[in-house]
C-alpha cells in the first residue's frame, strides 16, 4: 500500500474509532455523527475508491457489482469491533 493510501486508511480508522464514521450494510462507509467538510471528503474519497475496487472485482469475476458490495459489507461487518 502506498503512503497516500496508508494515510487515508489511517484517517478512516481514526474516524471509525472516534465514532464519526461507520460501515454501512451496502459495503460503503457513512457519517455517523456531526458532519464536517473534512469528514465528508474522507467518506466520499473512501466510497469512490471502494466503488472502483468493487467494479474491478466484479469485472474480473463476472459478478454484478452489487453482489461484490454485499460480500464486502458482510466482511466489514464481521471485522468491525463492536462498541
MOPAC internal coordinates of N, CA, C and O (Angstrom, degrees):
PM7 1SCF
backbone

  N    0.0000 0     0.00 0     0.00 0    0    0    0
  C    1.4541 1     0.00 0     0.00 0    1    0    0
  C    1.5282 1   108.11 1     0.00 0    2    1    0
  O    1.2310 1   120.56 1   -50.36 1    3    2    1
  N    1.3202 1   116.53 1   129.64 1    3    2    1
  C    1.4564 1   118.45 1  -178.64 1    5    3    2
  C    1.5394 1   110.57 1   -74.82 1    6    5    3
  O    1.2310 1   121.07 1    -9.90 1    7    6    5
  N    1.3097 1   115.56 1   170.10 1    7    6    5
  C    1.4715 1   120.96 1  -172.83 1    9    7    6
  C    1.5288 1   112.38 1   -62.07 1   10    9    7
  O    1.2310 1   119.73 1   139.61 1   11   10    9
  N    1.3366 1   118.12 1   -40.39 1   11   10    9
  C    1.4655 1   120.33 1   179.50 1   13   11   10
  C    1.5215 1   111.18 1   -63.40 1   14   13   11
  O    1.2310 1   120.51 1   138.30 1   15   14   13
  N    1.3298 1   116.64 1   -41.70 1   15   14   13
  C    1.4589 1   120.16 1   178.47 1   17   15   14
  C    1.5227 1   110.73 1   -65.54 1   18   17   15
  O    1.2310 1   120.63 1   141.10 1   19   18   17
  N    1.3332 1   116.40 1   -38.90 1   19   18   17
  C    1.4617 1   120.36 1   178.21 1   21   19   18
  C    1.5199 1   110.89 1   -63.60 1   22   21   19
  O    1.2310 1   120.22 1   137.50 1   23   22   21
  N    1.3295 1   117.19 1   -42.50 1   23   22   21
  C    1.4600 1   121.00 1   179.09 1   25   23   22
  C    1.5289 1   110.75 1   -64.56 1   26   25   23
  O    1.2310 1   120.60 1   136.48 1   27   26   25
  N    1.3188 1   116.45 1   -43.52 1   27   26   25
  C    1.4594 1   120.38 1   178.36 1   29   27   26
  C    1.5261 1   110.87 1   -62.65 1   30   29   27
  O    1.2310 1   120.57 1   137.98 1   31   30   29
  N    1.3326 1   116.51 1   -42.02 1   31   30   29
  C    1.4606 1   120.30 1   179.01 1   33   31   30
  C    1.5263 1   110.53 1   -64.83 1   34   33   31
  O    1.2310 1   120.11 1   141.25 1   35   34   33
  N    1.3274 1   117.40 1   -38.75 1   35   34   33
  C    1.4633 1   120.85 1   178.76 1   37   35   34
  C    1.5289 1   110.77 1   -64.76 1   38   37   35
  O    1.2310 1   120.44 1   138.61 1   39   38   37
  N    1.3306 1   116.76 1   -41.39 1   39   38   37
  C    1.4713 1   120.25 1   177.25 1   41   39   38
  C    1.5247 1   110.48 1   -62.64 1   42   41   39
  O    1.2310 1   120.64 1   137.83 1   43   42   41
  N    1.3217 1   116.37 1   -42.17 1   43   42   41
  C    1.4580 1   120.34 1   178.62 1   45   43   42
  C    1.5234 1   110.40 1   -64.59 1   46   45   43
  O    1.2310 1   120.08 1   134.70 1   47   46   45
  N    1.3178 1   117.45 1   -45.30 1   47   46   45
  C    1.4713 1   121.24 1   178.54 1   49   47   46
  C    1.5257 1   110.74 1   -60.05 1   50   49   47
  O    1.2310 1   120.56 1   137.04 1   51   50   49
  N    1.3344 1   116.53 1   -42.96 1   51   50   49
  C    1.4700 1   120.67 1   178.78 1   53   51   50
  C    1.5237 1   110.74 1   -62.15 1   54   53   51
  O    1.2310 1   120.50 1   135.42 1   55   54   53
  N    1.3340 1   116.66 1   -44.58 1   55   54   53
  C    1.4644 1   120.84 1  -179.94 1   57   55   54
  C    1.5256 1   111.06 1   -63.73 1   58   57   55
  O    1.2310 1   120.43 1   142.56 1   59   58   57
  N    1.3244 1   116.78 1   -37.44 1   59   58   57
  C    1.4665 1   120.55 1   177.13 1   61   59   58
  C    1.5274 1   110.59 1   -65.32 1   62   61   59
  O    1.2310 1   120.69 1   133.99 1   63   62   61
  N    1.3343 1   116.28 1   -46.01 1   63   62   61
  C    1.4624 1   120.66 1  -178.56 1   65   63   62
  C    1.5260 1   111.71 1   -62.90 1   66   65   63
  O    1.2310 1   120.51 1   149.28 1   67   66   65
  N    1.3271 1   116.63 1   -30.72 1   67   66   65
  C    1.4595 1   121.49 1   179.00 1   69   67   66
  C    1.5268 1   112.32 1   -83.22 1   70   69   67
  O    1.2310 1   120.48 1   176.82 1   71   70   69
  N    1.3279 1   116.69 1    -3.18 1   71   70   69
  C    1.4541 1   121.07 1   179.56 1   73   71   70
  C    1.5164 1   113.49 1    76.07 1   74   73   71
  O    1.2310 1   120.31 1  -160.41 1   75   74   73
  N    1.3229 1   117.01 1    19.59 1   75   74   73
  C    1.4626 1   121.38 1  -179.00 1   77   75   74
  C    1.5189 1   112.15 1   -88.09 1   78   77   75
  O    1.2310 1   120.61 1   151.04 1   79   78   77
  N    1.3319 1   116.45 1   -28.96 1   79   78   77
  C    1.4622 1   123.58 1  -176.06 1   81   79   78
  C    1.5168 1   108.19 1  -133.88 1   82   81   79
  O    1.2310 1   120.84 1   -36.05 1   83   82   81
  N    1.3083 1   116.00 1   143.95 1   83   82   81
  C    1.4550 1   119.99 1   177.65 1   85   83   82
  C    1.5134 1   111.41 1  -140.68 1   86   85   83
  O    1.2310 1   121.27 1   -17.68 1   87   86   85
  N    1.3151 1   115.18 1   162.32 1   87   86   85
  C    1.4608 1   122.15 1   177.13 1   89   87   86
  C    1.5232 1   108.94 1   -75.72 1   90   89   87
  O    1.2310 1   120.82 1   -43.85 1   91   90   89
  N    1.3129 1   116.03 1   136.15 1   91   90   89
  C    1.4575 1   121.41 1   175.76 1   93   91   90
  C    1.5240 1   108.82 1   -98.13 1   94   93   91
  O    1.2310 1   120.68 1   -14.79 1   95   94   93
  N    1.3025 1   116.30 1   165.21 1   95   94   93
  C    1.4655 1   121.45 1  -177.76 1   97   95   94
  C    1.5336 1   112.55 1   -77.78 1   98   97   95
  O    1.2310 1   120.12 1  -177.92 1   99   98   97
  N    1.3374 1   117.38 1     2.08 1   99   98   97
  C    1.4610 1   120.18 1   179.00 1  101   99   98
  C    1.5303 1   113.17 1  -106.32 1  102  101   99
  O    1.2310 1   120.52 1  -170.57 1  103  102  101
  N    1.3486 1   116.60 1     9.43 1  103  102  101
  C    1.4571 1   119.96 1   177.80 1  105  103  102
  C    1.5172 1   114.23 1    91.76 1  106  105  103
  O    1.2310 1   120.63 1  -174.52 1  107  106  105
  N    1.3064 1   116.40 1     5.48 1  107  106  105
  C    1.4590 1   121.29 1  -179.42 1  109  107  106
  C    1.5272 1   109.21 1  -121.34 1  110  109  107
  O    1.2310 1   120.69 1    -7.77 1  111  110  109
  N    1.3416 1   116.29 1   172.23 1  111  110  109
  C    1.4621 1   120.51 1   177.94 1  113  111  110
  C    1.5169 1   109.45 1  -104.67 1  114  113  111
  O    1.2310 1   121.45 1   -22.79 1  115  114  113
  N    1.3135 1   114.84 1   157.21 1  115  114  113
  C    1.4590 1   121.06 1   178.88 1  117  115  114
  C    1.5085 1   110.72 1  -140.95 1  118  117  115
  O    1.2310 1   121.17 1   -20.64 1  119  118  117
  N    1.3053 1   115.37 1   159.36 1  119  118  117
  C    1.4597 1   121.81 1   178.49 1  121  119  118
  C    1.5219 1   108.27 1   -79.48 1  122  121  119
  O    1.2310 1   120.90 1   -50.25 1  123  122  121
  N    1.3219 1   115.89 1   129.75 1  123  122  121
  C    1.4526 1   122.06 1  -176.02 1  125  123  122
  C    1.5206 1   110.96 1   -96.13 1  126  125  123
  O    1.2310 1   120.56 1   145.11 1  127  126  125
  N    1.3162 1   116.53 1   -34.89 1  127  126  125
  C    1.4612 1   120.06 1  -175.67 1  129  127  126
  C    1.5261 1   109.79 1  -121.10 1  130  129  127
  O    1.2310 1   120.85 1    28.05 1  131  130  129
  N    1.2898 1   115.98 1  -151.95 1  131  130  129
  C    1.4612 1   122.10 1  -178.09 1  133  131  130
  C    1.5251 1   111.09 1   -58.97 1  134  133  131
  O    1.2310 1   121.68 1   -46.53 1  135  134  133
  N    1.3149 1   114.39 1   133.47 1  135  134  133
  C    1.4495 1   121.87 1  -177.78 1  137  135  134
  C    1.5245 1   111.21 1   -87.03 1  138  137  135
  O    1.2310 1   121.19 1   -38.40 1  139  138  137
  N    1.3245 1   115.32 1   141.60 1  139  138  137
  C    1.4620 1   122.06 1   171.33 1  141  139  138
  C    1.5202 1   106.80 1  -127.69 1  142  141  139
  O    1.2310 1   119.69 1   -20.65 1  143  142  141
  N    1.3190 1   118.20 1   159.35 1  143  142  141
  C    1.4636 1   119.41 1   178.03 1  145  143  142
  C    1.5327 1   112.57 1   -56.85 1  146  145  143
  O    1.2310 1   120.15 1   141.42 1  147  146  145
  N    1.3225 1   117.32 1   -38.58 1  147  146  145
  C    1.4696 1   120.73 1   179.18 1  149  147  146
  C    1.5261 1   110.89 1   -65.39 1  150  149  147
  O    1.2310 1   120.80 1   138.52 1  151  150  149
  N    1.3137 1   116.07 1   -41.48 1  151  150  149
  C    1.4674 1   120.91 1   179.70 1  153  151  150
  C    1.5274 1   110.91 1   -66.87 1  154  153  151
  O    1.2310 1   120.36 1   137.98 1  155  154  153
  N    1.3217 1   116.91 1   -42.02 1  155  154  153
  C    1.4680 1   120.78 1   177.36 1  157  155  154
  C    1.5239 1   109.98 1   -60.40 1  158  157  155
  O    1.2310 1   120.43 1   136.24 1  159  158  157
  N    1.3265 1   116.79 1   -43.76 1  159  158  157
  C    1.4694 1   121.02 1   179.59 1  161  159  158
  C    1.5216 1   110.92 1   -63.65 1  162  161  159
  O    1.2310 1   120.03 1   138.74 1  163  162  161
  N    1.3371 1   117.54 1   -41.26 1  163  162  161
  C    1.4601 1   121.61 1   178.93 1  165  163  162
  C    1.5240 1   111.00 1   -62.28 1  166  165  163
  O    1.2310 1   120.36 1   133.21 1  167  166  165
  N    1.3212 1   116.92 1   -46.79 1  167  166  165
  C    1.4621 1   121.39 1  -179.29 1  169  167  166
  C    1.5299 1   110.14 1   -64.99 1  170  169  167
  O    1.2310 1   120.48 1   136.34 1  171  170  169
  N    1.3119 1   116.70 1   -43.66 1  171  170  169
  C    1.4639 1   120.17 1   179.94 1  173  171  170
  C    1.5310 1   111.08 1   -62.43 1  174  173  171
  O    1.2310 1   120.18 1   133.97 1  175  174  173
  N    1.3225 1   117.25 1   -46.03 1  175  174  173
  C    1.4679 1   121.10 1   179.75 1  177  175  174
  C    1.5299 1   110.96 1   -64.00 1  178  177  175
  O    1.2310 1   120.52 1   137.43 1  179  178  177
  N    1.3257 1   116.61 1   -42.57 1  179  178  177
  C    1.4616 1   120.80 1   178.88 1  181  179  178
  C    1.5183 1   111.14 1   -62.07 1  182  181  179
  O    1.2310 1   120.73 1   133.06 1  183  182  181
  N    1.3242 1   116.20 1   -46.94 1  183  182  181
  C    1.4668 1   119.96 1  -178.52 1  185  183  182
  C    1.5239 1   111.97 1   -67.91 1  186  185  183
  O    1.2310 1   119.94 1   143.72 1  187  186  185
  N    1.3210 1   117.72 1   -36.28 1  187  186  185
  C    1.4687 1   120.11 1   176.35 1  189  187  186
  C    1.5248 1   110.43 1   -63.76 1  190  189  187
  O    1.2310 1   120.39 1   136.41 1  191  190  189
  N    1.3324 1   116.86 1   -43.59 1  191  190  189
  C    1.4661 1   120.99 1   178.72 1  193  191  190
  C    1.5306 1   110.57 1   -63.69 1  194  193  191
  O    1.2310 1   120.58 1   138.15 1  195  194  193
  N    1.3239 1   116.49 1   -41.85 1  195  194  193
  C    1.4639 1   119.91 1   178.36 1  197  195  194
  C    1.5255 1   110.94 1   -64.45 1  198  197  195
  O    1.2310 1   120.45 1   135.53 1  199  198  197
  N    1.3354 1   116.74 1   -44.47 1  199  198  197
  C    1.4612 1   120.48 1  -179.89 1  201  199  198
  C    1.5309 1   110.51 1   -58.92 1  202  201  199
  O    1.2310 1   120.88 1   137.54 1  203  202  201
  N    1.3214 1   115.93 1   -42.46 1  203  202  201
  C    1.4675 1   119.80 1   178.01 1  205  203  202
  C    1.5284 1   111.27 1   -63.04 1  206  205  203
  O    1.2310 1   120.86 1   136.87 1  207  206  205
  N    1.3128 1   115.95 1   -43.13 1  207  206  205
  C    1.4693 1   119.78 1   179.91 1  209  207  206
  C    1.5332 1   111.03 1   -67.60 1  210  209  207
  O    1.2310 1   120.19 1   138.28 1  211  210  209
  N    1.3200 1   117.25 1   -41.72 1  211  210  209
  C    1.4632 1   120.30 1   178.00 1  213  211  210
  C    1.5317 1   110.41 1   -61.84 1  214  213  211
  O    1.2310 1   120.52 1   139.61 1  215  214  213
  N    1.3303 1   116.60 1   -40.39 1  215  214  213
  C    1.4669 1   120.57 1   178.37 1  217  215  214
  C    1.5164 1   111.16 1   -64.31 1  218  217  215
  O    1.2310 1   120.63 1   139.49 1  219  218  217
  N    1.3294 1   116.40 1   -40.51 1  219  218  217
  C    1.4596 1   120.87 1   178.76 1  221  219  218
  C    1.5294 1   110.09 1   -62.79 1  222  221  219
  O    1.2310 1   120.62 1   132.91 1  223  222  221
  N    1.3171 1   116.42 1   -47.09 1  223  222  221
  C    1.4643 1   120.97 1  -179.70 1  225  223  222
  C    1.5342 1   110.12 1   -63.51 1  226  225  223
  O    1.2310 1   120.57 1   137.64 1  227  226  225
  N    1.3196 1   116.51 1   -42.36 1  227  226  225
  C    1.4646 1   120.62 1   179.44 1  229  227  226
  C    1.5245 1   110.54 1   -60.21 1  230  229  227
  O    1.2310 1   120.33 1   137.34 1  231  230  229
  N    1.3245 1   116.97 1   -42.66 1  231  230  229
  C    1.4593 1   120.80 1   179.52 1  233  231  230
  C    1.5220 1   110.97 1   -65.34 1  234  233  231
  O    1.2310 1   120.43 1   140.70 1  235  234  233
  N    1.3270 1   116.78 1   -39.30 1  235  234  233
  C    1.4733 1   120.89 1  -179.97 1  237  235  234
  C    1.5205 1   112.39 1   -67.64 1  238  237  235
  O    1.2310 1   120.98 1   142.35 1  239  238  237
  N    1.3324 1   115.74 1   -37.65 1  239  238  237
  C    1.4619 1   119.84 1  -173.17 1  241  239  238
  C    1.5179 1   113.90 1   -97.28 1  242  241  239
  O    1.2310 1   120.37 1   167.43 1  243  242  241
  N    1.3271 1   116.91 1   -12.57 1  243  242  241
  C    1.4532 1   119.96 1  -177.47 1  245  243  242
  C    1.5146 1   113.59 1    78.51 1  246  245  243
  O    1.2310 1   120.40 1  -170.56 1  247  246  245
  N    1.3160 1   116.83 1     9.44 1  247  246  245
  C    1.4627 1   121.78 1   177.70 1  249  247  246
  C    1.5305 1   109.43 1   -89.03 1  250  249  247
  O    1.2310 1   120.24 1   -22.21 1  251  250  249
  N    1.3121 1   117.14 1   157.79 1  251  250  249
  C    1.4565 1   121.42 1   173.70 1  253  251  250
  C    1.5287 1   108.49 1   -71.77 1  254  253  251
  O    1.2310 1   120.70 1   -32.90 1  255  254  253
  N    1.3446 1   116.26 1   147.10 1  255  254  253
  C    1.4598 1   119.46 1  -178.36 1  257  255  254
  C    1.5232 1   111.82 1   -59.65 1  258  257  255
  O    1.2310 1   119.89 1   144.57 1  259  258  257
  N    1.3408 1   117.81 1   -35.43 1  259  258  257
  C    1.4692 1   118.69 1  -178.90 1  261  259  258
  C    1.5294 1   111.81 1   -64.36 1  262  261  259
  O    1.2310 1   119.90 1   151.37 1  263  262  261
  N    1.3176 1   117.80 1   -28.63 1  263  262  261
  C    1.4699 1   121.04 1   175.82 1  265  263  262
  C    1.5294 1   109.28 1   -68.31 1  266  265  263
  O    1.2310 1   120.41 1   136.37 1  267  266  265
  N    1.3230 1   116.82 1   -43.63 1  267  266  265
  C    1.4660 1   121.30 1   177.87 1  269  267  266
  C    1.5235 1   109.75 1   -62.81 1  270  269  267
  O    1.2310 1   120.30 1   138.96 1  271  270  269
  N    1.3198 1   117.03 1   -41.04 1  271  270  269
  C    1.4738 1   121.08 1   178.49 1  273  271  270
  C    1.5231 1   110.62 1   -60.92 1  274  273  271
  O    1.2310 1   120.29 1   136.74 1  275  274  273
  N    1.3322 1   117.05 1   -43.26 1  275  274  273
  C    1.4617 1   121.26 1   179.21 1  277  275  274
  C    1.5241 1   111.60 1   -63.04 1  278  277  275
  O    1.2310 1   120.69 1   137.27 1  279  278  277
  N    1.3279 1   116.29 1   -42.73 1  279  278  277
  C    1.4673 1   120.12 1   178.73 1  281  279  278
  C    1.5259 1   110.70 1   -65.01 1  282  281  279
  O    1.2310 1   120.35 1   139.14 1  283  282  281
  N    1.3172 1   116.93 1   -40.86 1  283  282  281
  C    1.4619 1   121.01 1   178.94 1  285  283  282
  C    1.5282 1   110.30 1   -65.24 1  286  285  283
  O    1.2310 1   120.10 1   139.60 1  287  286  285
  N    1.3141 1   117.42 1   -40.40 1  287  286  285
  C    1.4607 1   121.12 1   178.69 1  289  287  286
  C    1.5241 1   110.89 1   -62.26 1  290  289  287
  O    1.2310 1   120.76 1   136.72 1  291  290  289
  N    1.3274 1   116.16 1   -43.28 1  291  290  289
  C    1.4681 1   120.68 1   179.22 1  293  291  290
  C    1.5254 1   110.31 1   -61.93 1  294  293  291
  O    1.2310 1   120.69 1   136.14 1  295  294  293
  N    1.3317 1   116.29 1   -43.86 1  295  294  293
  C    1.4602 1   120.11 1   179.89 1  297  295  294
  C    1.5332 1   110.80 1   -65.12 1  298  297  295
  O    1.2310 1   120.34 1   135.25 1  299  298  297
  N    1.3362 1   116.95 1   -44.75 1  299  298  297
  C    1.4660 1   120.58 1   179.62 1  301  299  298
  C    1.5225 1   110.36 1   -61.93 1  302  301  299
  O    1.2310 1   120.27 1   139.23 1  303  302  301
  N    1.3230 1   117.10 1   -40.77 1  303  302  301
  C    1.4570 1   121.18 1   179.50 1  305  303  302
  C    1.5250 1   110.32 1   -62.16 1  306  305  303
  O    1.2310 1   120.51 1   137.56 1  307  306  305
  N    1.3257 1   116.62 1   -42.44 1  307  306  305
  C    1.4631 1   120.51 1  -179.46 1  309  307  306
  C    1.5285 1   111.96 1   -67.93 1  310  309  307
  O    1.2310 1   119.91 1   148.99 1  311  310  309
  N    1.3314 1   117.77 1   -31.01 1  311  310  309
  C    1.4658 1   121.84 1  -177.36 1  313  311  310
  C    1.5318 1   113.85 1   -89.55 1  314  313  311
  O    1.2310 1   120.15 1   167.17 1  315  314  313
  N    1.3231 1   117.31 1   -12.83 1  315  314  313
  C    1.4616 1   120.58 1  -176.10 1  317  315  314
  C    1.5215 1   109.83 1   -82.18 1  318  317  315
  O    1.2310 1   120.60 1   -54.67 1  319  318  317
  N    1.3429 1   116.45 1   125.33 1  319  318  317
  C    1.4675 1   119.61 1   176.51 1  321  319  318
  C    1.5223 1   110.88 1   -64.17 1  322  321  319
  O    1.2310 1   120.35 1   -35.46 1  323  322  321
  N    1.2918 1   116.94 1   144.54 1  323  322  321
  C    1.4684 1   121.70 1   177.72 1  325  323  322
  C    1.5198 1   109.37 1   -80.66 1  326  325  323
  O    1.2310 1   121.67 1   -30.02 1  327  326  325
  N    1.3101 1   114.41 1   149.98 1  327  326  325
  C    1.4635 1   116.57 1   176.33 1  329  327  326
  C    1.4550 1   114.55 1   150.14 1  330  329  327
  O    1.2310 1   120.10 1   180.00 1  331  330  329

